[in-house]
């Protein structure tokens, strides 16, 4: 199989985790006789420094003309005081919008070797296997009008939370389809007791459910869901929710697994999907070969599944990650006494070595 991948390393540890992860992907390519070609592009702070904008047109053009996009992370203190339209994070919103990526999938799965690393009790988290599906291009983060103005003699800031039926329906369909391939349980999270957008959300999800009678649907208010995720996370299979609720809940679900350095994501919806670790550019450890590359490597496993339909390759990659953890190799973020501490590159090398032993 021949595929072209747009690689956007971004800033800080983004560059380190992406370059380490590509060595792993190349091993998969060789092992299974695939040819992946890479076109590099700038976004975030790196693009601001080189081109004066967070998302240059060339980057968008490359992202739209390939089979999948890999992104590291963007942002850093150097650009924190930039005006809103020149913040590195604008690149993420732009890519999601321009590529039509309305569904963000974040698995929160506990690797058994890491059950101890969670801040919750082992018996609460072991066996947790949740997918949070977040609506990515609507809601409060994109609704207009938004801005600042003076009202009654003082400054106010305002945003608009808005969803159309079609926006809700397409994410609901995507969530039901994922649930159907898993344990067939879907929990739709909203705030329908207060918000009109949530009442519409619930109505459309209920209508969509008629096409998926084999999936058990439940509804939960977002405040209750944030509590239930900590109290009894094993009750969830797939969670679907709107943009801002999903932003918060997916980070919470993520932390059940121990470290943000382990968490992969896929953003789907348009012709080209984007794969990225959940974490940011981690300026505190950038350039030190300390970052955990597993979130990015696991995102590549998602790419193999969702964009290239290479499930055997994806399964082997997941297995290699699991084996390395079972052998007690750790980066600093998941290190515990008695395990072996590795750097970013060395962790990727261990996964590559493991791949050579798997068939
Ligand atoms: P962060 O995820 O970068 O870091 C939070 C903490 O987790 C830090 O202590 C960091 O060292 C640690 N960490 C993160 N990833 C790690 C990894 N792979 N291995 C080991 N440790 C890891 O979040 P932040 O500090 O809030 O943000 C830093 C910058 O990243 C900001 O500019 C922010 O806007 C940006 N950011 C970007 C994205 C993205 O590109 N998708 C997401 C979140 C934050």
Boltz pocket constraint, residues with backbone or C-beta under 6 A from the ligand:
constraints:
  - pocket:
      binder: B
      contacts: [[A, 13], [A, 17], [A, 72], [A, 73], [A, 74], [A, 75], [A, 76], [A, 77], [A, 89], [A, 92], [A, 260], [A, 261], [A, 262], [A, 276], [A, 277], [A, 278], [A, 279], [A, 280], [A, 281], [A, 282], [A, 283], [A, 284], [A, 285], [A, 290], [A, 291], [A, 292], [A, 293], [A, 295], [A, 331], [A, 333]]
      max_distance: 6.0
